[in-house]
């Protein structure tokens, strides 16, 4: 009898422990699903708000473009400028109408020409934007009016509410999005309402950094539950099955080792990828004219990791794009405040690969970089590497076209060593060729390499391209390249790659022409 009681207590304890393990893992799964649902929906809502803001900013950028095009014509006769107003409506995307005012009266419109009607500038939020439910011509069709004030009047540019509502609809999936200008707001139905919008649940909002509007969205508890059921019902079943197994399986799964890609992502978040700058000099006089920005990994445990150990992995994973963006940001933030200390026309060179050519984020990075140096404009050079072939597609064609419109220069790095160099010359508008250091290193000791260098120089001359020789380490090489009219030199003869702080110390020694004093040049050599 006591034995039976002991066995009963033992079975009861085993049952209790089994139920406890079941409940623990089941609750763990529910917590993970709840967290994942909340995180996914919050991330998605914020991402969509950012995407919508970018789209609205581009619409208003177009409106600003149209306004600035006609602003100089303020005060002129409507007969003289009406054609220009209509031209803006016809050619600038998203623009519905362009109007001119004198004082508080509209005197010229793109639709009617000469016009005479009152308007109230006080209704424009921050003197810039007005979200209107309609106008006299289309009273039931909303529009947003962008205002640029000039001497004696203003330019009013209307953007059709159809574009606004369509963008809101595209950016809204499970949760609606609201465009708010002052005390007026528009939902996905395209109707404009007054007052503060009624928002239930968790609120998300974002304001434009350039224009007087904000975007709002919200997620209710019911929407969280519906999203979890729609997208995580498989996970619910999985955690129900896992609840029947030992809790150790979950701990083992959560204890799996970190992948190399995750380690790169961690290092990127911790800003462990830092720029090293190697100066580029003018062959004719040795004056410092620019630098190539090279990436190094300052690992907290392993120290300085050379690029050949992580760059190929970064390119394969796609992390090379944010890594390059972070590199450009670090250089920009460091040197833009000291732009006056740089020689006139100083250039910064960054390496790009095939991954950079798959979207247009590179254009925005370049635009931000050049804008930061507006006080003393620098040249930005992108060097095409040949580890992966860059194919000519509509996206790459558009990318390089926009880069050239910005004034960005394109160089082919390590020219003569990859199978794609001549292909790049045919397909892309190239400005520079960089002679690979393997050829430069053979100058004076290998006749074949000297012939290759001569042929590259001849090819660049015929194509009207600038030449940069990499890996210059001896005076003999420098003299040979200078005698053969190579434009720029780069290598240990002049300087090794330097951290930004050390590179920055070169600036006080630069004279007005950008040349180093002779004793500093000798020290660098």
C-alpha positions in Angstrom: 0.0 0.0 0.0 2.7 2.5 0.8 4.4 1.5 -2.4 1.3 2.2 -4.4 0.9 5.5 -2.8 4.6 6.3 -3.6 4.0 5.3 -7.2 0.9 7.4 -7.3 2.7 10.4 -6.0 5.5 9.8 -8.4 3.1 9.6 -11.4 1.3 12.7 -10.1 4.6 14.6 -9.9 5.6 13.5 -13.4 2.2 14.6 -14.7 2.5 18.0 -12.9 6.1 18.5 -14.3 4.9 17.5 -17.8 2.0 19.9 -17.6 4.4 22.6 -16.4 6.8 22.0 -19.2 3.9 22.0 -21.6 2.5 25.3 -20.3 6.0 27.0 -20.1 6.8 26.3 -23.7 3.2 27.0 -24.8 3.4 30.4 -23.0 6.9 31.0 -24.5 5.5 30.4 -27.9 2.6 32.7 -27.3 4.9 35.4 -26.1 7.2 35.0 -29.1 4.3 35.1 -31.5 2.9 38.1 -29.7 6.2 39.9 -29.7 6.8 39.0 -33.4 3.4 40.2 -34.4 3.8 43.4 -32.5 7.3 43.9 -33.8 6.4 43.0 -37.4 3.4 45.3 -37.5 5.2 48.2 -35.9 8.2 47.8 -38.2 5.9 47.5 -41.2 3.9 50.6 -40.1 7.0 52.7 -39.6 8.5 51.5 -42.9 5.3 52.3 -44.8 5.2 55.7 -43.1 8.8 56.4 -44.2 8.0 55.2 -47.7 4.9 57.3 -47.9 6.8 60.3 -46.6 9.4 59.8 -49.3 6.7 59.7 -52.0 4.9 62.8 -50.7 8.3 64.6 -50.4 9.0 63.7 -54.1 5.6 65.1 -55.1 6.2 68.3 -53.2 9.7 68.4 -54.6 8.1 68.5 -58.0 5.8 71.2 -56.9 8.8 73.1 -55.5 10.6 72.7 -58.9 7.6 74.1 -60.7 7.3 77.0 -58.2 10.9 77.9 -58.5 10.7 77.8 -62.3 8.0 80.5 -62.4 9.0 82.5 -59.3 11.2 84.9 -61.2 8.1 85.8 -63.3 6.1 87.1 -60.4 4.6 90.5 -61.1 4.8 90.1 -64.8 1.7 90.3 -67.1 -0.3 87.1 -67.1 -0.2 87.2 -70.9 3.6 86.9 -70.8 3.8 84.0 -68.3 0.7 81.9 -68.9 2.5 79.7 -71.4 5.3 79.0 -68.8 2.7 78.1 -66.2 1.0 75.6 -68.5 4.4 74.2 -69.5 5.1 73.4 -65.8 1.7 71.6 -65.5 2.4 69.7 -68.7 5.9 68.6 -68.0 6.4 68.4 -64.2 5.0 65.2 -62.6 2.2 65.4 -60.1 1.5 69.1 -60.8 -2.1 69.9 -61.4 -2.1 73.7 -61.5 0.2 76.7 -61.1 -1.1 80.1 -60.0 0.5 83.5 -59.4 -0.7 86.0 -56.8 -0.3 89.7 -56.3 -0.9 90.7 -52.7 -3.9 88.7 -51.6 -5.4 88.1 -55.0 -4.8 85.4 -57.6 -4.2 87.2 -60.9 -2.9 84.4 -63.2 -3.6 80.7 -63.5 -2.3 77.9 -65.7 -5.9 76.9 -66.5 -7.7 80.3 -67.2 -4.8 82.7 -67.8 -5.9 86.1 -66.5 -7.8 85.7 -63.3 -9.0 87.7 -60.3 -9.9 86.1 -57.1 -9.1 86.6 -53.4 -7.0 84.1 -51.5 -6.1 83.9 -47.8 -2.3 83.3 -47.2 -3.0 82.8 -43.4 -4.6 79.5 -44.1 -1.3 78.0 -45.2 0.5 75.9 -42.5 3.9 77.5 -41.9 3.1 79.7 -44.8 3.7 76.7 -47.1 1.0 74.1 -47.4 -2.8 74.0 -47.6 -4.8 70.8 -47.8 -8.1 71.8 -49.5 -11.2 69.6 -50.0 -11.5 71.1 -53.5 -11.7 74.3 -55.5 -14.2 76.1 -57.6 -13.6 74.0 -60.7 -13.5 70.6 -58.9 -15.2 71.2 -55.5 -15.3 67.4 -54.7 -11.8 66.6 -55.6 -9.2 67.3 -53.0 -5.8 68.9 -53.6 -2.8 70.1 -51.7 -1.4 73.6 -52.5 2.3 74.3 -52.1 3.1 78.0 -51.7 6.4 79.8 -52.4 6.5 83.5 -51.4 8.3 85.9 -53.6 8.6 89.7 -54.0 5.2 91.2 -54.1 3.3 87.9 -54.4 3.4 84.1 -54.2 3.5 81.1 -56.5 0.7 78.5 -55.7 1.3 75.0 -57.0 -1.6 72.5 -56.8 -1.0 68.7 -56.5 -4.0 66.6 -57.3 -5.6 64.8 -54.4 -5.8 61.7 -56.6 -2.1 61.3 -56.2 -2.3 61.8 -52.5 -5.1 59.4 -51.9 -3.6 56.8 -54.3 -0.3 56.9 -52.3 -2.2 56.5 -49.0 -4.0 53.5 -50.4 -0.8 51.9 -51.8 1.0 52.4 -48.5 -1.9 51.1 -46.4 -2.2 47.4 -46.0 -3.9 46.2 -42.8 -3.9 49.6 -41.2 -5.1 52.9 -42.7 -2.8 55.9 -43.1 -3.7 59.5 -42.7 -2.1 62.6 -44.3 -2.4 65.6 -41.9 -1.7 69.3 -42.7 -2.4 71.6 -39.8 -5.9 70.9 -38.6 -7.0 69.2 -41.8 -6.5 65.6 -42.7 -7.1 63.2 -45.6 -7.7 59.4 -45.4 -7.4 56.7 -48.0 -10.9 57.7 -49.4 -9.5 61.0 -50.6 -11.9 63.1 -48.5 -10.5 66.1 -46.5 -11.8 66.6 -43.0 -11.3 69.3 -40.3 -10.0 68.8 -36.8 -7.8 66.2 -35.2 -8.4 62.7 -36.6 -9.8 60.1 -34.2 -7.1 57.4 -33.8 -7.6 54.2 -31.8 -4.9 51.8 -30.6 -1.2 52.3 -30.8 -0.3 55.4 -32.8 2.5 55.8 -35.3 3.3 59.1 -36.9 6.1 60.8 -38.8 6.7 64.4 -39.9 8.3 65.6 -43.1 11.7 67.2 -42.6 11.1 69.6 -45.5 7.4 70.3 -45.7 4.6 71.2 -43.3 2.8 67.8 -43.1 2.8 64.6 -41.1 1.5 61.1 -41.6 -0.4 59.1 -39.0 -1.3 55.5 -38.6 -2.5 53.2 -35.8 -2.9 49.5 -34.9 -5.8 48.3 -32.7 -5.6 45.2 -30.6 -8.1 43.5 -32.9 -5.7 44.1 -35.8 -2.9 42.6 -33.9 -5.0 39.5 -33.2 -6.1 39.3 -36.8 -2.5 39.6 -38.1 -1.3 36.9 -35.7 -4.0 34.5 -36.9 -3.5 35.3 -40.6 0.3 35.0 -40.6 1.2 32.9 -37.5 -1.3 30.1 -37.4 1.4 27.7 -38.5 3.6 28.9 -35.7 0.8 28.4 -33.2 0.5 24.7 -34.3 4.2 24.3 -34.2 4.5 25.7 -30.6 1.6 23.4 -29.6 3.7 20.4 -30.8 6.9 21.7 -29.3 5.1 22.0 -25.9 5.0 18.2 -25.8 8.8 18.0 -26.0 11.4 18.8 -23.4 12.2 22.5 -22.7 15.8 21.8 -23.5 15.1 21.6 -27.2 14.0 25.3 -27.1 17.1 26.2 -25.2 19.3 24.4 -27.7 17.6 26.1 -30.6 18.0 29.5 -29.0 21.7 28.7 -28.3 22.7 28.1 -31.8 25.9 29.8 -33.0 25.9 33.2 -34.6 26.4 33.2 -38.4 29.1 35.3 -40.1 26.5 37.5 -41.8 25.0 38.3 -38.3 28.5 39.2 -37.1 28.9 41.6 -40.0 25.5 43.1 -39.2 26.5 43.5 -35.5 29.8 45.1 -36.5 27.9 47.5 -38.8 25.5 48.5 -36.0 28.5 49.1 -33.7 30.3 51.2 -36.3 33.3 49.0 -36.3 33.9 49.5 -40.1 36.1 52.6 -40.3 37.6 54.6 -43.2 41.3 54.7 -44.0 42.4 57.3 -46.5 45.2 57.0 -48.9 46.3 60.2 -50.6 46.4 60.7 -54.4 48.9 63.1 -55.8 49.2 65.0 -59.1 52.0 63.4 -61.1 53.2 66.8 -62.5 54.1 68.4 -59.1 53.3 65.9 -56.3 50.4 68.1 -55.0 47.8 66.3 -52.9 44.6 66.3 -55.0 42.4 63.7 -53.4 42.3 60.3 -51.7 40.9 56.8 -52.0 38.7 55.8 -49.0 39.4 52.2 -47.9 37.3 50.2 -45.5 38.9 48.6 -42.4 37.2 46.5 -39.7 38.3 47.5 -36.1 37.1 44.3 -34.3 36.9 44.7 -30.5 38.6 41.3 -29.9 40.5 40.5 -33.1 41.9 44.0 -33.7 42.2 45.3 -37.3 40.8 42.8 -39.8 42.1 43.3 -43.4 39.4 43.9 -46.1 40.1 40.7 -48.1 38.7 38.7 -45.1 35.3 40.4 -44.9 34.6 42.4 -48.1 33.7 39.3 -50.3 31.3 38.1 -47.6 29.8 41.6 -47.3 29.2 41.8 -51.1 27.6 38.4 -51.2 25.2 39.2 -48.3 24.3 42.6 -49.6 25.6 44.3 -46.4 28.3 46.1 -48.5 25.6 48.7 -49.4 24.9 50.0 -45.8 28.6 49.5 -45.0 29.6 51.8 -47.9 26.9 54.3 -46.9 28.2 54.3 -43.3 31.7 54.9 -44.6 30.6 57.8 -46.7 28.7 59.3 -43.7 31.8 59.0 -41.5 34.0 60.8 -44.0 31.3 63.4 -44.6 30.8 64.1 -40.9 34.5 64.3 -40.3 35.6 66.5 -43.2 32.6 68.6 -44.2 33.0 71.0 -41.2 36.6 71.5 -42.2 35.9 71.8 -45.9 37.8 75.1 -46.2 41.0 73.3 -45.3 40.8 71.1 -48.3 42.5 72.0 -51.6 40.1 73.3 -54.2 38.7 70.5 -56.3 39.8 67.8 -53.8 38.3 64.4 -54.6 37.2 61.5 -52.5 37.1 58.0 -54.1 34.9 55.1 -52.8 34.8 51.5 -54.1 31.5 50.1 -55.3 30.5 46.7 -56.6 27.6 45.0 -58.4 25.3 45.1 -55.4 25.4 48.9 -55.3 23.9 48.9 -58.8 20.7 47.1 -57.9 18.9 50.1 -56.4 19.1 53.9 -56.3 20.1 54.3 -52.6 23.7 55.0 -53.8 22.4 58.2 -55.6 21.0 59.5 -52.3 24.2 58.8 -50.5 26.2 60.6 -53.2 23.8 63.6 -53.2 24.1 63.9 -49.4 27.9 63.7 -49.6 28.3 66.4 -52.2 25.7 68.7 -50.5 27.7 68.5 -47.3 30.8 70.0 -49.1 28.8 72.8 -50.8 31.0 75.5 -49.2 34.1 74.2 -51.1 32.8 71.7 -53.6 34.7 68.4 -53.8 34.8 65.8 -56.5 33.3 62.4 -55.7 34.7 59.4 -57.5 33.1 55.9 -57.5 35.5 53.1 -58.4 34.0 50.1 -60.0 35.5 46.9 -58.6 35.5 43.7 -60.7 35.0 41.0 -58.0 31.4 40.7 -59.5 30.4 41.6 -63.0 28.2 44.7 -63.2 25.7 44.0 -65.9 24.0 46.8 -68.0 20.3 46.8 -67.1 17.7 49.6 -67.1 18.4 50.0 -63.4 22.2 50.4 -63.8 21.7 52.7 -66.8 19.4 54.9 -64.7 21.8 54.7 -61.8 24.8 55.8 -63.7 22.8 58.5 -65.6 21.7 60.0 -62.3 25.2 59.8 -60.8 26.6 61.7 -63.8 23.8 64.3 -63.5 25.0 64.8 -59.9 28.5 65.3 -61.1 29.9 62.0 -59.8 32.9 60.6 -61.6 33.3 57.0 -62.4 36.6 55.1 -62.4 37.5 51.5 -63.3 39.6 50.1 -60.4 42.5 47.7 -61.1 42.2 48.2 -64.8 43.6 45.4 -66.9 43.3 42.6 -64.3 39.6 41.7 -64.7 37.6 40.2 -67.6 35.1 43.1 -67.5 37.3 46.2 -67.8 36.7 46.6 -71.6 33.0 45.7 -71.1 32.7 48.6 -68.6 34.3 51.0 -71.1 31.7 50.1 -73.7 28.7 50.2 -71.5 29.3 52.9 -68.9 30.4 56.5 -69.1 33.8 56.2 -67.5 36.0 59.2 -66.4 39.1 57.5 -64.9 41.2 54.4 -65.3 43.3 53.1 -62.4 46.3 51.1 -63.5 46.6 48.1 -61.3 49.6 48.0 -58.9 50.7 44.6 -60.3 51.7 46.3 -63.6 53.1 49.4 -61.9 55.3 47.1 -59.6 57.0 45.6 -62.7 58.0 48.9 -64.2 61.8 48.8 -64.7 62.1 45.0 -64.2 59.5 43.5 -66.6 59.3 44.5 -70.2 55.8 43.0 -70.7 54.3 44.9 -67.8 55.8 48.1 -69.1 54.2 47.4 -72.5 50.8 46.8 -70.8 51.2 50.1 -68.9 52.0 51.9 -72.2 49.0 50.4 -73.9 46.7 51.4 -71.0 48.0 54.9 -71.2 47.5 55.0 -75.0 44.0 53.7 -74.6 43.1 56.3 -72.0 44.6 59.0 -74.1 42.6 58.0 -77.1 39.4 57.8 -75.1 40.0 61.1 -73.3 40.1 59.5 -69.9 42.2 60.5 -66.8 44.7 58.0 -65.5 45.6 57.0 -61.9 48.5 54.7 -61.2 48.1 52.6 -58.0 50.8 51.0 -55.9 53.6 53.4 -56.7 56.5 52.5 -54.3 59.7 53.7 -56.0 60.9 56.9 -57.5 61.8 55.0 -60.7 58.1 54.0 -61.1 57.0 57.6 -60.4 59.4 59.1 -62.9 58.4 56.5 -65.5 54.7 57.2 -65.1 55.3 61.0 -65.0 57.2 60.8 -68.2 54.4 58.9 -69.8 51.8 61.6 -68.9 49.9 59.6 -66.2 47.8 62.2 -64.4 47.7 61.0 -60.8 49.8 58.7 -58.6 48.9 56.7 -55.5 51.0 54.4 -53.4 53.4 54.0 -50.4 56.0 56.3 -52.0 53.7 59.1 -51.1 51.7 57.8 -48.1 50.2 54.6 -46.7 46.4 54.5 -46.0 45.8 56.6 -42.9 43.1 56.8 -40.3 41.0 60.0 -40.6 42.6 61.7 -37.6 46.1 61.1 -39.0 45.1 62.1 -42.5 43.5 65.3 -41.1 46.9 66.4 -39.7 48.1 66.8 -43.3 45.7 69.8 -43.8 47.6 72.5 -41.8 50.7 71.7 -44.0 48.9 72.3 -47.3 49.7 75.5 -49.1 47.2 77.3 -51.3 48.0 75.1 -54.3 47.5 71.9 -52.3 51.2 70.9 -52.4 53.1 69.7 -49.4 56.3 71.4 -48.3 59.3 69.4 -49.5 60.4 68.2 -46.1 56.9 66.8 -45.5 56.9 65.1 -48.9 60.2 63.5 -48.1 58.9 62.3 -44.7 55.9 60.7 -46.4 58.1 59.0 -49.0 
